[in-house]
Amino acid sequence: MDITGLIIFLAIGAVAGWLAGSLMKGGGFGLLGNIVIGVIGAVLGGFVFGLLGISAGGLIGSIVTATTGAALLLFIVGIVKKA
């Protein structure tokens, strides 16, 4: 991965983390927190979408996949914190 790809990956992670925080009523987690949640969410979303046989291509598909994964991650963390 070159530097441009890394910057795009981190930007998508930041947007996905912010969107997931907004959707899950978690607010924002700061720039670094949003990037971390978004990047982990992108991996989780890609895994889940792969299991379901869904292929998300392009920029919008990547953001949707990462946001879905990040929201799922926040949901799981919320359940674990309650237990």
C-alpha distances in whole Angstrom, upper triangle without the diagonal:
4,7,8,6,6,10,11,10,12,15,15,16,18,20,20,21,24,25,25,27,30,30,31,33,31,31,28,26,25,22,20,22,21,17,18,20,18,15,17,19,16,16,20,20,18,20,23,22,21,25,27,25,24,21,19,18,17,17,20,19,16,18,21,20,18,22,24,22,22,26,26,25,27,30,30,30,33,35,34,35,38,39
4,6,5,6,9,10,11,12,14,16,17,18,20,21,22,24,26,27,28,30,31,32,34,32,32,28,27,25,22,21,23,22,18,19,22,19,17,20,21,18,19,22,23,21,23,26,25,25,28,30,28,26,23,22,19,18,17,21,21,18,20,23,22,20,23,26,24,24,28,29,27,29,32,32,32,35,37,36,37,40,41
4,5,5,6,9,10,11,12,14,15,16,18,20,21,22,24,25,27,29,30,31,33,30,29,26,25,23,19,18,21,20,16,18,20,18,16,19,21,18,19,23,23,22,24,27,26,26,30,31,30,28,25,23,21,19,17,21,21,18,19,23,22,20,23,25,24,23,27,28,27,28,32,32,31,34,36,35,36,39,41
4,5,5,6,9,10,11,12,14,15,17,18,20,21,22,24,26,27,28,30,32,30,28,25,24,22,19,18,21,19,16,18,20,18,16,19,20,18,19,22,22,21,24,26,25,25,29,30,28,26,23,20,18,16,14,18,19,16,17,20,20,18,21,24,23,23,26,27,26,28,31,32,31,34,36,36,36,39,41
4,5,5,6,9,10,10,12,14,15,16,18,20,21,22,24,26,27,28,30,28,27,24,23,22,19,18,20,18,15,16,18,15,13,17,17,14,16,19,19,17,20,23,21,21,25,26,25,23,20,17,15,13,12,16,16,13,14,18,17,15,18,21,20,20,23,25,24,25,28,29,29,31,33,33,34,37,38
4,5,5,6,9,10,10,12,14,15,16,18,20,21,22,24,25,26,28,26,25,22,21,19,16,15,17,16,12,13,16,13,11,14,16,13,14,18,18,17,20,22,22,22,25,27,26,24,21,19,17,16,14,17,17,14,15,18,17,15,18,20,19,18,22,23,22,23,27,27,26,29,31,31,31,35,36
4,5,5,6,9,10,10,12,14,15,16,18,20,21,23,24,25,27,25,23,20,19,17,14,13,16,14,11,13,16,13,12,16,17,14,16,19,19,19,22,24,23,24,27,28,28,25,22,20,18,16,13,16,17,14,14,18,18,15,17,20,19,18,22,24,22,23,27,27,27,29,32,31,32,35,36
4,5,5,6,8,10,11,12,14,15,16,18,20,21,22,24,26,24,23,20,19,18,15,15,17,14,11,14,15,12,11,15,15,13,15,18,17,16,20,22,21,21,25,25,25,22,19,16,14,12,10,12,14,11,11,15,15,13,15,18,17,17,20,22,21,22,25,26,26,28,31,31,31,34,36
4,5,5,6,9,10,10,12,14,15,16,18,20,21,22,24,22,22,19,18,17,14,13,15,12,9,11,12,9,8,11,12,9,11,14,14,13,16,18,18,19,22,23,22,20,17,15,14,12,10,13,13,9,10,13,12,10,13,16,14,14,17,19,18,20,23,23,23,25,28,28,28,31,33
4,5,5,6,9,10,10,12,14,15,16,18,20,21,22,20,19,16,15,14,10,10,11,10,6,9,11,8,7,11,12,10,12,15,15,15,18,20,20,21,24,25,25,23,20,18,17,15,13,15,15,12,11,15,14,11,13,16,15,14,17,19,17,18,22,22,22,24,27,26,27,30,31
4,5,5,6,9,10,11,12,14,15,17,18,20,21,19,18,15,15,13,10,11,12,10,7,11,12,9,9,13,13,12,15,17,16,17,20,21,21,22,25,26,26,23,21,17,16,14,11,13,14,11,10,13,14,11,12,16,16,14,17,19,18,19,22,23,23,25,27,28,28,31,33
4,5,5,6,8,10,10,12,14,15,16,18,20,18,18,15,15,15,12,13,13,10,8,11,11,7,8,11,11,9,12,14,13,13,17,18,17,19,22,22,22,19,17,14,13,12,8,9,11,7,6,10,10,8,9,12,12,11,14,16,16,17,20,21,21,23,25,26,27,29,31
4,6,5,6,8,10,10,12,14,15,16,18,16,16,13,12,12,10,10,10,7,5,7,7,4,5,8,8,7,10,12,12,13,15,17,17,19,21,22,22,20,18,15,16,15,12,12,13,9,8,11,10,7,8,11,11,9,12,14,13,14,17,18,18,20,22,23,23,26,28
4,5,5,6,9,10,11,12,14,15,16,14,13,10,10,9,7,8,8,5,4,8,8,6,8,11,10,11,14,15,15,16,19,20,20,22,24,25,25,23,21,18,18,17,14,14,15,12,10,13,13,10,10,13,13,10,13,16,15,14,18,19,18,20,23,23,23,26,28
4,6,5,6,9,10,11,12,14,15,14,13,11,12,11,9,11,11,7,8,11,10,7,10,13,11,11,15,16,14,16,19,19,19,21,24,24,24,21,20,16,17,15,12,11,13,11,7,10,12,9,8,12,12,10,12,15,15,15,18,20,19,20,23,24,24,27,29
4,5,5,6,8,10,10,12,14,13,13,11,12,13,11,12,11,7,8,10,8,5,8,10,8,8,12,12,11,13,16,16,16,18,20,20,21,18,17,14,15,14,12,11,11,9,6,8,9,6,4,8,9,7,9,12,12,12,14,16,16,18,20,21,22,24,26
4,6,5,6,9,10,10,12,10,10,8,8,9,9,10,8,4,6,7,5,4,8,9,8,9,12,13,12,15,17,17,18,20,22,22,24,21,20,18,19,18,15,14,15,13,10,11,11,8,7,10,9,6,8,11,10,10,13,15,14,15,18,19,19,21,24
4,6,5,6,9,10,11,9,8,6,8,8,8,10,9,6,8,10,9,8,11,13,11,13,16,16,15,18,20,20,20,23,25,25,26,23,23,20,21,19,16,15,16,14,11,12,14,11,8,12,12,9,10,13,13,12,14,17,16,16,20,21,20,22,25
4,5,5,6,9,10,10,9,9,11,12,12,14,12,9,11,13,10,9,13,14,11,12,16,16,14,17,19,18,18,21,23,22,24,21,21,18,19,18,15,13,14,13,9,10,12,10,6,9,11,9,8,12,13,11,14,16,16,16,19,21,21,23,25
4,5,5,6,8,8,9,9,10,13,13,14,12,9,11,12,9,8,12,12,9,11,14,13,12,15,17,16,17,20,21,21,22,20,20,18,20,19,17,15,15,14,11,10,11,9,6,7,9,6,5,9,9,8,10,13,13,13,16,17,17,19,22
4,6,5,6,5,5,6,7,10,12,13,10,8,11,12,9,10,13,13,11,14,17,16,15,19,20,19,20,23,24,24,26,24,24,21,23,23,20,18,18,17,14,14,15,12,9,11,12,8,7,11,10,8,10,13,12,12,15,17,16,18,21
4,6,5,6,5,7,10,12,14,16,13,11,14,15,12,12,16,17,14,16,20,18,17,21,22,21,22,25,26,25,27,24,25,22,24,23,20,18,19,18,14,14,16,14,10,12,14,11,9,13,13,11,12,16,15,14,18,20,19,20,23
4,6,8,8,10,13,15,17,18,15,13,16,17,13,13,17,17,14,16,19,17,16,19,21,19,19,23,23,22,24,22,23,20,22,22,20,17,17,17,14,12,14,13,9,10,12,10,7,11,12,10,11,14,15,13,16,19,18,19,22
4,5,8,10,12,15,17,18,15,13,16,16,12,13,17,16,13,16,18,16,16,19,20,19,20,23,23,23,25,23,24,22,24,24,22,20,20,19,16,15,16,14,11,11,12,10,7,9,10,7,8,11,11,10,12,15,15,15,18
4,6,9,11,14,17,18,15,14,17,17,14,15,19,18,16,19,22,20,19,23,24,22,23,27,27,26,29,27,28,25,27,27,25,22,23,22,19,18,19,17,14,14,15,13,10,13,13,10,10,14,13,11,14,17,15,16,19
4,6,8,11,14,15,12,11,15,15,12,13,17,16,15,18,20,19,19,22,23,22,23,27,27,27,29,27,28,25,28,27,24,23,23,22,18,18,19,16,13,15,15,12,10,13,12,8,10,13,11,10,13,15,13,15,18
4,7,9,12,14,11,10,14,15,12,14,17,18,16,19,21,20,20,23,25,24,25,28,29,29,31,28,29,26,28,27,24,22,23,21,18,18,20,17,14,16,17,13,12,15,15,11,13,16,15,14,17,19,17,18,22
4,6,8,10,8,7,11,12,11,12,15,16,15,17,20,20,20,23,24,24,25,28,29,29,31,28,28,25,26,25,22,21,22,20,17,18,19,16,13,16,16,13,13,16,15,12,15,17,15,15,19,20,18,20,23
4,7,7,5,5,9,9,9,11,13,14,14,17,19,19,19,22,24,24,25,27,29,29,31,29,28,26,27,26,23,22,23,21,18,19,19,16,14,17,16,12,13,16,14,11,15,16,14,14,18,18,17,19,22
4,6,5,6,9,10,10,12,14,15,16,18,20,21,21,23,25,26,27,29,31,31,33,30,30,27,27,26,23,22,24,21,18,20,21,17,16,19,18,15,16,19,17,15,18,20,17,18,22,22,20,23,26
4,6,5,6,9,10,10,12,14,15,16,18,20,20,22,24,25,26,28,30,30,31,29,28,25,25,23,20,20,22,19,16,19,19,16,15,18,18,14,16,19,17,16,20,21,19,20,24,24,22,25,28
4,5,5,6,9,10,11,12,14,15,17,18,19,21,23,24,25,27,29,30,31,29,28,25,25,24,21,22,22,19,17,20,19,16,16,19,17,14,17,19,16,16,19,20,18,20,23,22,21,24,27
4,5,5,6,8,10,11,12,14,16,16,17,20,21,22,23,25,27,28,29,27,27,24,25,24,21,21,22,19,17,18,18,14,14,16,15,11,14,16,13,12,16,16,14,16,19,19,17,21,23
4,5,5,6,8,10,10,12,14,15,15,18,20,20,21,23,25,26,27,25,24,21,22,21,18,18,18,16,13,15,15,11,11,14,13,9,11,14,12,11,15,16,15,16,19,19,19,22,24
4,6,5,6,8,9,10,12,14,15,16,18,19,20,22,24,25,26,24,22,20,20,19,16,17,17,14,12,15,14,11,11,14,13,10,13,15,13,13,17,18,16,18,21,21,21,24,26
4,5,5,6,8,10,11,12,14,15,17,18,20,21,23,24,25,24,23,21,22,21,19,19,19,16,14,16,15,11,12,14,12,9,13,14,11,12,15,15,14,16,19,18,18,22,23
4,6,5,6,8,10,10,11,14,15,16,17,19,21,22,23,22,21,19,21,20,18,18,17,14,13,14,13,9,9,11,9,6,9,10,8,8,12,12,11,13,16,16,16,19,21
4,6,5,6,9,10,10,12,14,15,15,17,19,20,21,19,18,16,17,17,14,14,14,11,9,11,10,6,7,9,8,6,9,11,9,10,13,14,14,16,19,19,19,22,24
4,5,5,6,9,10,11,13,14,15,16,19,20,21,19,18,16,17,16,14,15,14,11,11,12,11,7,9,11,9,8,12,13,11,13,16,16,15,18,20,20,21,24,25
4,5,5,6,8,10,11,12,14,15,17,18,20,18,18,17,18,19,17,18,16,13,13,14,11,8,10,11,8,7,10,10,8,11,13,13,12,16,17,17,18,21,22
4,5,5,6,8,10,10,12,14,15,16,18,16,16,14,16,17,15,15,13,11,10,10,8,5,7,7,4,4,7,7,6,9,11,11,12,15,16,17,18,21,22
4,5,5,6,8,10,10,12,14,15,16,14,13,11,13,14,12,13,11,8,8,9,6,4,7,8,6,7,10,10,10,13,15,15,16,18,20,20,22,24,25
4,6,5,6,9,10,10,12,14,15,14,13,13,14,16,15,16,13,11,12,12,9,7,10,10,7,9,12,11,10,14,15,15,16,19,20,20,22,24,25
4,5,5,6,9,10,11,12,14,13,14,13,16,18,17,17,14,12,13,12,9,8,10,9,5,7,10,8,8,11,12,12,13,16,17,17,19,21,22
4,5,5,6,8,10,10,12,10,11,10,13,15,14,14,11,9,10,9,5,6,8,6,4,7,9,8,9,12,13,13,15,17,18,19,21,23,24
4,6,5,6,9,10,10,9,9,8,11,13,14,14,10,9,11,10,6,7,10,9,7,11,13,12,12,16,17,16,18,21,21,22,24,26,27
4,6,5,6,9,10,10,11,12,14,17,17,17,14,13,14,13,10,10,13,11,9,12,14,12,12,16,16,15,18,20,20,21,23,25,25
4,5,5,6,9,9,10,11,15,18,18,17,14,13,14,12,9,11,12,9,8,11,12,10,11,15,14,14,17,19,19,19,22,24,24
4,5,5,6,5,7,8,12,15,16,15,11,11,13,11,7,10,12,9,9,13,14,12,14,17,17,17,20,22,22,23,25,27,27
4,5,5,6,7,9,12,16,17,17,13,13,15,14,10,13,15,13,12,16,17,15,16,20,20,19,22,24,24,25,27,29,29
4,5,8,10,13,16,19,21,20,16,16,18,16,13,15,17,14,13,17,17,15,16,20,19,18,21,23,23,23,26,28,27
4,6,9,11,15,18,20,19,15,16,17,15,12,15,16,13,13,17,17,15,17,20,19,19,22,24,23,24,27,28,28
4,7,10,13,16,19,18,14,15,17,15,13,16,18,15,15,19,19,18,20,23,22,22,25,27,26,28,31,32,32
4,6,10,13,15,14,10,12,14,12,10,13,15,13,13,17,17,16,19,21,21,21,24,26,26,27,30,31,32
4,6,10,12,12,8,10,13,11,9,13,15,13,14,17,18,18,20,22,23,23,26,28,28,29,32,33,34
4,7,9,8,5,6,9,8,7,10,12,12,13,15,17,17,19,21,22,23,25,26,27,29,31,32,33
4,7,8,5,6,10,10,9,12,14,14,15,18,19,20,21,24,25,26,27,29,31,32,33,35,37
4,6,5,6,9,10,11,12,14,15,16,18,20,21,22,24,26,27,28,30,32,33,34,36,38
4,5,5,6,9,10,11,12,14,15,16,18,20,21,22,24,26,27,28,30,31,32,35,36
4,5,5,6,9,10,10,12,14,15,16,18,20,21,22,24,25,27,29,30,31,33,35
4,5,5,6,8,10,10,12,14,15,16,18,20,21,22,24,26,27,29,30,32,33
4,5,5,6,8,10,11,12,14,15,16,18,20,21,22,24,26,27,28,30,32
4,5,5,6,8,10,10,12,14,15,16,18,20,21,22,24,25,26,28,30
4,6,5,6,8,10,10,12,14,15,16,18,20,21,23,24,25,27,29
4,6,5,6,9,10,11,12,14,15,17,18,20,21,23,24,26,27
4,5,5,6,9,10,10,12,14,15,16,18,20,21,22,24,26
4,5,5,6,8,10,10,12,14,15,16,18,20,21,23,25
4,5,5,6,9,10,10,12,14,15,17,18,20,21,23
4,5,5,6,9,10,10,12,14,15,16,18,20,21
4,5,5,6,9,10,10,12,14,15,16,18,20
4,5,5,6,9,10,10,12,14,15,17,19
4,5,5,6,9,10,11,12,14,16,17
4,5,5,6,9,10,11,12,14,16
4,5,5,6,9,10,10,12,14
4,5,5,6,9,10,11,13
4,5,5,6,9,10,11
4,5,5,6,9,10
4,5,5,6,9
4,5,5,6
4,5,5
4,6
4
